[in-house]
């Protein structure tokens, strides 16, 4: 569970996040949407402990990301829209490096790596250096590495960018599988029809302020999520 409590983040005099509060519950897929520069990535990087914030707190399964950063990160995996990987490493060495950090047993990591490498059609590429990969292939390696340590919470920033249609289908299947196990999925996206079909709850942010949060049905009513979003952006 993620609890965001009155979080404010400033860059000089500008508030990138302005007193933002909402919860992301266990066993749900939660979408976070907003225009470019609305504050989505800023909040995601605050949740994951990459960026500090000025006021408020963020709790990860009851632990403060400010006070118990390492313990919070043990419960999470984070996939960026533009994967920042060690490009001189082979894919398998990078994935094993992530597994080492999360202290994943050899047996568990082999099972998970085999499963997800096959799913994302990367099993024949694991011995190649990451710098030889396309953006989509790097995205797949980032996802495999994130899933290899079986996180309780999966956080993704524009996870579908650069992925081929099959990989998009596969990651959606993984998300459904994870929530059936009681895990939490939180992601930002500009692909609103995917969010509408995939997510149980959604939050909309505009200019650093949270303007809507609730179940997908509550937010969109009889409209599409795209129509609701465009009306709020006017």
Backbone as numpy.savetxt, mean C-alpha at the origin, in Angstrom:
# Nx Ny Nz CAx CAy CAz Cx Cy Cz
-4.67 -3.38 12.08 -5.51 -2.17 12.08 -4.64 -0.92 12.08
-5.05 0.08 11.30 -4.36 1.36 11.24 -5.28 2.43 11.82
-4.79 3.16 12.81 -5.56 4.26 13.40 -4.80 5.56 13.16
-5.41 6.44 12.37 -4.81 7.73 12.06 -5.52 8.78 12.88
-4.78 9.44 13.78 -5.39 10.31 14.77 -4.88 11.74 14.65
-5.72 12.60 14.08 -5.45 14.04 14.03 -4.05 14.35 13.51
-3.70 13.73 12.39 -2.35 13.89 11.84 -2.24 15.16 11.01
-1.24 15.97 11.35 -0.92 17.18 10.60 0.54 17.14 10.18
0.79 17.45 8.92 2.15 17.49 8.39 2.32 18.81 7.64
3.36 19.58 8.01 3.60 20.88 7.38 4.89 20.86 6.59
4.88 21.58 5.48 6.09 21.90 4.74 6.17 23.42 4.71
6.95 23.97 5.62 6.95 25.42 5.79 5.61 25.86 6.36
4.94 26.78 5.67 3.63 27.25 6.12 2.48 26.45 5.52
2.80 25.54 4.61 1.76 24.77 3.93 1.47 23.48 4.69
0.21 23.20 4.89 -0.21 21.95 5.53 -0.48 20.90 4.45
0.43 19.93 4.34 0.22 18.84 3.39 -0.84 17.89 3.92
-0.94 17.77 5.25 -2.00 17.02 5.92 -2.56 17.90 7.02
-3.87 18.03 7.08 -4.49 18.96 8.01 -5.48 18.23 8.92
-4.98 17.79 10.09 -5.82 17.17 11.11 -6.61 15.98 10.56
-5.91 15.06 9.93 -6.53 13.90 9.28 -6.74 12.77 10.29
-7.97 12.23 10.32 -8.30 11.12 11.22 -9.21 10.12 10.51
-8.84 8.85 10.54 -9.73 7.76 10.16 -9.05 6.44 10.51
-9.82 5.36 10.51 -9.29 4.03 10.81 -9.39 3.13 9.59
-8.43 2.21 9.49 -8.49 1.14 8.50 -8.54 -0.16 9.30
-9.61 -0.91 9.16 -9.86 -2.05 10.02 -9.22 -3.34 9.50
-9.09 -4.30 10.39 -8.62 -5.62 9.99 -9.61 -6.25 9.02
-9.09 -6.99 8.07 -9.95 -7.74 7.16 -10.70 -6.91 6.16
-10.14 -5.76 5.76 -10.79 -4.96 4.74 -9.79 -4.40 3.74
-10.29 -4.13 2.55 -9.52 -3.45 1.51 -10.00 -2.01 1.49
-9.10 -1.09 1.73 -9.45 0.33 1.92 -8.74 1.15 0.85
-9.51 1.96 0.12 -8.95 2.82 -0.93 -8.78 4.24 -0.42
-7.69 4.87 -0.83 -7.38 6.25 -0.45 -7.20 7.02 -1.74
-8.11 7.96 -2.02 -8.08 8.63 -3.31 -8.04 10.16 -3.14
-7.55 10.80 -4.19 -7.44 12.25 -4.21 -6.64 12.66 -5.43
-6.71 13.94 -5.77 -5.97 14.43 -6.93 -4.47 14.44 -6.64
-3.66 14.67 -7.67 -2.22 14.79 -7.48 -1.91 15.94 -6.53
-1.08 15.66 -5.52 -0.73 16.70 -4.56 -1.72 16.86 -3.44
-2.72 15.97 -3.35 -3.76 16.10 -2.31 -3.25 15.71 -0.93
-2.19 14.89 -0.88 -1.65 14.45 0.41 -1.61 12.94 0.58
-1.96 12.21 -0.47 -2.03 10.74 -0.38 -0.68 10.13 -0.03
0.33 10.43 -0.84 1.65 9.83 -0.62 2.26 10.32 0.68
2.00 11.58 1.04 2.51 12.10 2.31 1.97 11.28 3.48
0.67 10.99 3.46 0.09 10.21 4.56 0.60 8.78 4.54
0.71 8.19 3.36 1.21 6.82 3.27 2.63 6.73 3.82
3.46 7.71 3.51 4.84 7.69 4.02 4.90 7.98 5.51
3.90 8.68 6.03 3.81 8.86 7.49 3.40 7.56 8.16
2.43 6.86 7.57 1.98 5.59 8.12 3.11 4.58 8.18
3.93 4.55 7.14 5.01 3.56 7.04 6.29 3.99 7.75
6.28 5.16 8.38 7.45 5.60 9.15 8.55 6.20 8.33
8.27 6.51 7.06 9.29 7.13 6.20 9.39 8.62 6.47
8.23 9.27 6.64 8.18 10.69 6.95 7.64 10.90 8.37
8.23 11.83 9.08 7.69 12.25 10.37 6.51 13.19 10.11
5.75 13.51 11.15 4.65 14.46 11.04 4.63 15.32 12.28
3.95 16.45 12.19 4.06 17.48 13.23 3.14 17.25 14.42
1.92 16.82 14.16 0.95 16.61 15.24 0.17 15.33 15.01
-0.42 14.82 16.10 -1.22 13.62 16.02 -0.39 12.36 16.18
-1.01 11.23 15.87 -0.31 9.95 15.97 -0.93 8.96 15.00
-0.16 7.92 14.70 -0.62 6.82 13.86 -0.30 5.53 14.59
-1.33 4.72 14.82 -1.15 3.45 15.52 -1.27 2.29 14.53
-0.31 1.39 14.59 -0.31 0.18 13.79 -0.53 -0.99 14.74
-1.70 -1.59 14.64 -2.08 -2.66 15.57 -1.82 -2.26 17.02
-2.21 -1.02 17.33 -2.13 -0.51 18.70 -0.81 0.10 19.10
0.20 0.07 18.20 1.53 0.61 18.51 1.76 1.90 17.73
2.39 2.87 18.38 2.63 4.17 17.76 3.79 4.10 16.78
3.58 4.59 15.58 4.65 4.62 14.58 5.76 5.59 15.01
5.42 6.56 15.85 6.43 7.50 16.36 7.29 6.85 17.45
6.65 6.11 18.35 7.36 5.59 19.51 7.91 4.18 19.30
7.24 3.38 18.49 7.62 1.97 18.28 7.78 1.69 16.79
8.62 2.49 16.15 8.73 2.44 14.69 9.08 1.05 14.17
10.09 0.43 14.75 10.54 -0.87 14.26 9.46 -1.92 14.46
8.84 -1.93 15.64 7.78 -2.90 15.90 6.61 -2.72 14.94
6.28 -1.48 14.63 5.20 -1.22 13.67 5.57 -1.74 12.28
6.81 -1.48 11.88 7.24 -1.88 10.53 7.27 -3.40 10.37
7.44 -4.12 11.46 7.44 -5.59 11.39 6.10 -6.13 10.91
5.03 -5.37 11.14 3.69 -5.81 10.76 3.31 -5.41 9.34
4.16 -4.59 8.69 3.76 -3.98 7.43 4.65 -4.39 6.27
4.06 -4.30 5.07 4.83 -4.29 3.83 4.36 -3.08 3.03
5.28 -2.46 2.30 4.97 -1.24 1.55 5.47 -1.39 0.12
4.58 -1.15 -0.83 4.94 -1.20 -2.25 4.71 0.19 -2.85
5.78 0.79 -3.36 5.72 2.11 -3.98 5.23 2.01 -5.42
4.74 3.13 -5.96 4.35 3.16 -7.37 5.58 3.11 -8.28
6.70 3.63 -7.80 7.96 3.60 -8.55 8.98 2.87 -7.68
9.09 1.54 -7.84 9.89 0.74 -6.91 11.35 1.21 -6.83
11.80 1.41 -5.61 13.19 1.79 -5.37 13.93 0.56 -4.85
14.50 -0.19 -5.78 15.15 -1.45 -5.46 16.66 -1.32 -5.64
17.40 -2.28 -5.10 18.85 -2.31 -5.28 19.13 -2.94 -6.64
19.37 -2.09 -7.63 19.34 -2.54 -9.02 20.52 -3.42 -9.41
21.60 -3.40 -8.66 22.74 -4.26 -8.98 22.60 -5.66 -8.38
21.57 -5.86 -7.58 21.31 -7.19 -7.02 20.48 -8.00 -8.00
20.58 -9.33 -7.91 19.62 -10.16 -8.63 18.29 -10.09 -7.90
17.23 -10.44 -8.61 15.90 -10.40 -8.01 15.81 -11.31 -6.78
16.34 -12.52 -6.89 16.25 -13.46 -5.77 17.07 -12.98 -4.58
18.22 -12.37 -4.84 19.02 -11.85 -3.73 18.30 -10.70 -3.02
17.62 -9.87 -3.80 16.86 -8.77 -3.19 15.72 -9.31 -2.34
14.98 -10.27 -2.86 13.86 -10.85 -2.11 14.36 -11.52 -0.83
15.47 -12.24 -0.94 16.04 -12.88 0.25 16.54 -11.85 1.26
17.05 -10.73 0.77 17.48 -9.64 1.65 16.29 -9.13 2.47
15.14 -8.95 1.81 13.93 -8.52 2.52 13.51 -9.59 3.53
13.55 -10.84 3.12 13.19 -11.93 4.04 14.12 -11.98 5.25
15.41 -11.71 5.02 16.36 -11.68 6.14 16.00 -10.59 7.14
15.62 -9.43 6.64 15.27 -8.33 7.54 14.05 -8.66 8.39
13.13 -9.42 7.80 11.91 -9.79 8.52 12.04 -11.15 9.22
13.25 -11.71 9.20 13.56 -12.97 9.89 12.61 -14.10 9.46
12.41 -14.22 8.17 11.55 -15.26 7.62 12.36 -16.55 7.52
11.82 -17.65 7.98 12.52 -18.92 7.93 12.76 -19.34 6.49
13.77 -20.18 6.27 14.08 -20.64 4.93 12.91 -21.41 4.32
12.24 -22.19 5.13 11.11 -22.98 4.65 9.96 -22.08 4.20
9.63 -21.09 5.04 8.51 -20.21 4.71 8.84 -19.34 3.51
10.05 -18.81 3.45 10.39 -17.93 2.33 10.37 -18.69 1.00
10.88 -19.93 1.02 10.87 -20.72 -0.22 9.45 -20.94 -0.71
8.57 -21.28 0.22 7.16 -21.50 -0.14 6.54 -20.23 -0.72
6.77 -19.10 -0.06 6.16 -17.84 -0.50 6.78 -17.34 -1.81
8.10 -17.42 -1.91 8.75 -16.96 -3.14 8.32 -17.81 -4.33
8.30 -19.11 -4.15 7.85 -20.00 -5.23 6.42 -19.68 -5.66
5.56 -19.48 -4.67 4.15 -19.20 -4.95 3.98 -17.92 -5.75
4.59 -16.85 -5.28 4.34 -15.55 -5.91 5.17 -15.33 -7.17
6.35 -15.91 -7.25 7.14 -15.81 -8.48 6.41 -16.51 -9.62
5.81 -17.65 -9.32 5.03 -18.37 -10.33 3.78 -17.58 -10.69
3.09 -17.06 -9.69 1.86 -16.30 -9.94 2.12 -15.12 -10.87
3.22 -14.39 -10.61 3.52 -13.19 -11.39 4.46 -13.46 -12.57
4.64 -14.74 -12.88 5.41 -15.17 -14.05 6.83 -14.60 -14.05
7.47 -14.68 -12.87 8.83 -14.17 -12.72 9.81 -15.25 -12.29
9.36 -16.52 -12.24 10.24 -17.58 -11.73 11.50 -17.75 -12.57
11.43 -17.47 -13.89 12.59 -17.60 -14.76 13.48 -16.36 -14.76
13.05 -15.31 -14.04 13.79 -14.05 -14.03 14.48 -13.78 -12.69
14.31 -14.67 -11.72 14.82 -14.40 -10.38 16.34 -14.29 -10.33
17.03 -14.94 -11.25 18.49 -14.88 -11.27 19.05 -13.69 -12.02
18.18 -12.89 -12.63 18.63 -11.72 -13.40 18.80 -10.51 -12.50
19.67 -9.59 -12.91 19.85 -8.36 -12.14 18.65 -7.43 -12.34
18.30 -6.74 -11.31 17.10 -5.90 -11.33 17.22 -4.77 -12.34
18.44 -4.28 -12.57 18.61 -3.16 -13.50 18.23 -3.54 -14.93
18.14 -4.83 -15.23 17.76 -5.26 -16.58 16.25 -5.32 -16.76
15.49 -5.06 -15.70 14.03 -5.22 -15.75 13.33 -3.96 -16.22
12.15 -4.15 -16.82 11.24 -3.04 -17.12 10.60 -2.56 -15.82
9.89 -1.43 -15.91 9.20 -0.91 -14.72 8.21 -1.94 -14.17
7.46 -2.57 -15.06 6.47 -3.55 -14.61 7.10 -4.74 -13.93
8.25 -5.19 -14.43 8.95 -6.31 -13.81 9.49 -5.93 -12.44
10.00 -4.71 -12.32 10.47 -4.24 -11.02 9.30 -4.17 -10.03
8.14 -3.74 -10.54 6.95 -3.68 -9.68 6.58 -5.08 -9.18
6.68 -6.05 -10.05 6.38 -7.43 -9.65 7.35 -7.93 -8.59
8.64 -7.62 -8.74 9.63 -8.04 -7.74 9.35 -7.36 -6.40
8.98 -6.08 -6.44 8.64 -5.37 -5.20 7.44 -6.03 -4.51
6.46 -6.45 -5.30 5.27 -7.10 -4.73 5.63 -8.47 -4.17
6.43 -9.24 -4.91 6.85 -10.56 -4.42 7.62 -10.43 -3.11
8.53 -9.46 -3.06 9.31 -9.24 -1.84 8.41 -8.85 -0.67
7.41 -8.00 -0.95 6.48 -7.56 0.10 5.66 -8.73 0.63
5.23 -9.60 -0.25 4.39 -10.73 0.15 5.19 -11.88 0.75
6.48 -11.91 0.50 7.30 -13.05 0.92 7.40 -13.19 2.44
7.17 -12.09 3.18 7.25 -12.18 4.64 5.87 -12.18 5.30
4.82 -12.40 4.46 3.48 -12.62 4.98 3.03 -11.50 5.92
2.96 -10.26 5.42 2.65 -9.13 6.30 1.21 -9.14 6.79
1.00 -8.56 7.98 -0.36 -8.40 8.50 -1.07 -7.24 7.82
-0.28 -6.24 7.39 -0.82 -5.05 6.74 -0.04 -4.81 5.46
-0.74 -4.67 4.34 -0.12 -4.37 3.05 -0.54 -2.97 2.64
0.46 -2.10 2.45 0.22 -0.72 2.06 0.84 -0.49 0.68
0.05 0.07 -0.23 0.52 0.26 -1.60 0.14 1.64 -2.12
1.07 2.25 -2.81 0.86 3.56 -3.42 0.76 3.36 -4.94
-0.43 3.49 -5.48 -0.68 3.25 -6.91 -0.14 1.88 -7.35
-0.64 0.79 -6.79 -0.04 -0.52 -7.03 -0.21 -1.06 -8.44
-1.17 -0.51 -9.21 -1.45 -1.08 -10.53 -0.67 -0.40 -11.65
0.08 0.65 -11.31 0.85 1.38 -12.33 1.92 0.47 -12.92
1.93 0.36 -14.24 2.98 -0.39 -14.92 2.77 -1.88 -15.00
1.70 -2.40 -14.37 1.46 -3.84 -14.39 0.61 -4.23 -15.60
0.91 -5.41 -16.16 0.10 -5.92 -17.26 -1.24 -6.43 -16.71
-2.23 -6.64 -17.58 -3.57 -7.02 -17.10 -3.59 -8.28 -16.23
-2.79 -9.27 -16.56 -2.78 -10.49 -15.75 -2.24 -10.20 -14.36
-1.18 -9.40 -14.28 -0.61 -9.07 -12.97 -1.59 -8.26 -12.13
-2.35 -7.37 -12.77 -3.39 -6.62 -12.06 -4.43 -7.58 -11.50
-4.85 -8.53 -12.31 -5.80 -9.55 -11.84 -5.21 -10.33 -10.67
-3.94 -10.73 -10.79 -3.30 -11.54 -9.75 -3.19 -10.79 -8.43
-2.81 -9.51 -8.49 -2.65 -8.77 -7.24 -4.02 -8.56 -6.58
-5.07 -8.40 -7.37 -6.41 -8.30 -6.79 -6.82 -9.61 -6.12
-6.44 -10.73 -6.73 -6.73 -12.02 -6.12 -5.98 -12.19 -4.79
-4.72 -11.75 -4.77 -3.93 -11.81 -3.54 -4.57 -10.96 -2.45
-5.05 -9.77 -2.82 -5.69 -8.89 -1.85 -6.93 -9.54 -1.24
-7.74 -10.18 -2.08 -8.92 -10.88 -1.57 -8.51 -12.01 -0.63
-7.47 -12.74 -1.01 -6.98 -13.85 -0.19 -6.51 -13.35 1.17
-5.82 -12.21 1.19 -5.29 -11.68 2.44 -6.41 -11.24 3.38
-7.43 -10.58 2.85 -8.49 -10.11 3.75 -9.31 -11.27 4.30
-9.40 -12.36 3.55 -10.06 -13.55 4.08 -9.33 -14.08 5.31
-8.02 -13.81 5.38 -7.20 -14.22 6.52 -7.20 -13.17 7.63
-8.01 -12.11 7.46 -8.10 -11.07 8.47 -7.05 -10.00 8.37
-6.34 -9.94 7.25 -5.28 -8.94 7.09 -5.85 -7.65 6.52
-5.04 -6.61 6.53 -5.48 -5.28 6.16 -4.77 -4.81 4.89
-5.55 -4.26 3.94 -5.00 -3.71 2.71 -5.38 -2.23 2.64
-4.38 -1.38 2.46 -4.61 0.06 2.33 -3.82 0.55 1.12
-4.52 1.16 0.16 -3.78 1.60 -1.03 -4.40 2.85 -1.64
-3.54 3.62 -2.29 -4.00 4.77 -3.05 -4.10 4.38 -4.52
-5.01 5.02 -5.22 -5.15 4.73 -6.66 -5.88 5.86 -7.35
-5.57 6.00 -8.65 -6.34 6.90 -9.51 -7.32 6.10 -10.37
-7.26 4.78 -10.29 -8.14 3.93 -11.10 -9.41 3.67 -10.28
-10.35 4.57 -10.42 -11.50 4.61 -9.51 -12.47 3.45 -9.72
-12.59 2.95 -10.96 -13.51 1.82 -11.16 -12.98 0.57 -10.48
-11.65 0.40 -10.43 -11.05 -0.73 -9.71 -11.31 -0.59 -8.21
-11.09 0.62 -7.68 -11.34 0.86 -6.26 -12.79 0.59 -5.91
-13.70 1.01 -6.78 -15.13 0.84 -6.52 -15.50 -0.64 -6.42
-14.93 -1.47 -7.29 -15.26 -2.89 -7.32 -14.52 -3.68 -6.24
-13.35 -3.19 -5.84 -12.45 -3.97 -5.00 -12.60 -3.68 -3.51
-12.92 -2.44 -3.17 -12.79 -1.99 -1.79 -14.11 -1.97 -1.02
-14.00 -2.21 0.27 -15.18 -2.13 1.13 -15.35 -0.72 1.69
-14.24 0.00 1.88 -14.31 1.37 2.40 -13.35 2.27 1.64
-13.59 3.58 1.74 -12.80 4.54 0.97 -12.70 5.85 1.73
-11.57 6.54 1.56 -11.40 7.90 2.07 -10.97 8.79 0.91
-11.50 10.02 0.90 -11.16 10.98 -0.14 -10.50 12.19 0.52
-9.34 12.56 0.02 -8.59 13.69 0.57 -8.46 14.78 -0.49
-8.53 16.03 -0.04 -8.41 17.17 -0.95 -7.63 18.27 -0.25
-6.54 18.68 -0.87 -5.69 19.75 -0.31 -5.32 19.49 1.14
-5.00 18.23 1.44 -4.54 17.87 2.78 -5.63 17.61 3.80
-6.90 17.84 3.41 -8.01 17.64 4.35 -8.85 16.44 3.92
-9.25 15.66 4.89 -10.13 14.53 4.64 -11.54 15.06 4.44
-12.14 14.75 3.28 -13.47 15.31 3.01 -14.57 14.25 3.00
-14.20 12.99 2.82 -15.17 11.90 2.88 -14.48 10.64 3.37
-15.15 9.87 4.22 -14.67 8.55 4.61 -15.88 7.70 4.99
-15.88 6.45 4.53 -16.99 5.57 4.86 -17.00 4.35 3.97
-18.07 3.57 4.08 -18.20 2.40 3.21 -18.38 2.87 1.78
-18.04 2.01 0.84 -18.19 2.37 -0.57 -19.63 2.73 -0.88
-20.57 1.98 -0.29 -21.99 2.26 -0.53 -22.38 3.63 0.02
-21.89 3.96 1.22 -22.21 5.25 1.83 -21.65 6.41 1.00
-20.44 6.24 0.49 -19.78 7.33 -0.22 -20.41 7.57 -1.59
-20.70 6.50 -2.33 -21.13 6.71 -3.71 -22.64 6.68 -3.90
-23.38 6.07 -2.97 -24.82 6.00 -3.13 -25.19 5.35 -4.45
-26.03 6.02 -5.25 -26.45 5.49 -6.55 -25.54 5.95 -7.68
-24.50 6.70 -7.35 -23.58 7.21 -8.37 -22.37 6.29 -8.49
-21.52 6.57 -9.44 -20.23 5.89 -9.51 -19.25 6.63 -8.62
-18.21 5.95 -8.19 -17.18 6.60 -7.39 -16.52 7.72 -8.18
-16.36 7.52 -9.48 -15.77 8.55 -10.33 -16.61 9.82 -10.32
-17.93 9.68 -10.42 -18.81 10.85 -10.40 -18.74 11.59 -9.07
-18.74 10.82 -7.97 -18.64 11.43 -6.64 -17.32 12.20 -6.51
-16.23 11.57 -6.95 -14.90 12.19 -6.86 -14.86 13.48 -7.66
-15.37 13.46 -8.90 -15.33 14.65 -9.75 -16.19 15.78 -9.19
-17.33 15.44 -8.58 -18.18 16.46 -7.95 -17.46 17.11 -6.78
-16.75 16.33 -5.99 -16.04 16.85 -4.83 -14.84 17.70 -5.25
-14.30 17.43 -6.44 -13.13 18.16 -6.91 -13.49 19.50 -7.52
-14.78 19.75 -7.78 -15.19 21.00 -8.41 -15.06 22.18 -7.45
